[in-house]
Amino acid sequence: MQEPWTWGPQLKRIENLLFGVLALQADLIDSRKFIDACTLWTTRKSVPLVDVLVQNGWLSPADKSHVDSAKSNSHGVGSAAR
């Protein structure tokens, strides 16, 4: 019998993409950096997208805090994956 489908890993992927989209919408990164970060992230899925952005110098720790705050206010999507 097949196990029932759950949102488990998918929520983490959605949360990672939401972070990147919010950073893009806030003009903290440009579309090229978003694409590059997502491309790198596909090869290192155990590393959160935000860490890919920070490690490559595309997002500062202060910018990360700004996006985290916006994510927390985005209709509870980010908090559901915690």
N, C-alpha and C positions, 0 to 999 in steps of 0.2 A: 504494500500500500504506500502511495506517495505521501510525503509530508505536506501539510497545508502550507501554502505560500504566505510569507510574512514580508513586512517592509524592512526588516533588519538592516542588511547591507545597503539597500537602496536608499534609505533615509540618510545614511552617511554621504552617499554620492550626491544626493540632492542638496544636502547642507553644504558640501564643498562647492558645488556649482553656484548655489545661492550666494555664498561669500564672494566668489569671483565676479558674479554679475553685479552685486551691490558695489564692489570696489570699482568696477567699470562705470556704473551709473553715477558714482560720486566723483568721477574723473580722477581717481587716485591711480588708475592704470589706464593705458590706452588699449585699443582692440588688438594690436599686435602683441602686447605683453600678455593679454588674456589668452590669446590663441597659443602663444609659446608656453605659458604656464600650464594650460590644459594638455598640451602635447606632452610636456615633461611629466605631468601628473599621471598620464596613461601608462607610463613606464614605471611609476613608483606609487601605486595606488595605496600603499600602506602609509604614505606620507600625506597629511592633509594639504589641500591646495594652497591654503594660506601659508603653510611652511615653505612650499615651493616658491611662492611670491616673495616672501621675506628673505629666504636663503639666496635668492638671485638678485636681491637688492631692488626689486621692483615695487616693494611695499615696505614702508617703515613700520616699526613697532607701534608708533603713535597712530598711523593710518590703520593698522590692524585693529586697534582699540576702537577707532571710529566706526569701522565696518562691523565689528562685533556688536556695538551698541545699536547700529541700524538693523542688524540681523535679528537681534532680540526683540525689536519693535515691529518686525515684519510678519504680523499675524500669527505668531507662535510657531512658524515653520522650523526655525532653528532650535527652539527649545524642545520640540518633539523628538529630536534625535539624540538628546542628551541622556 
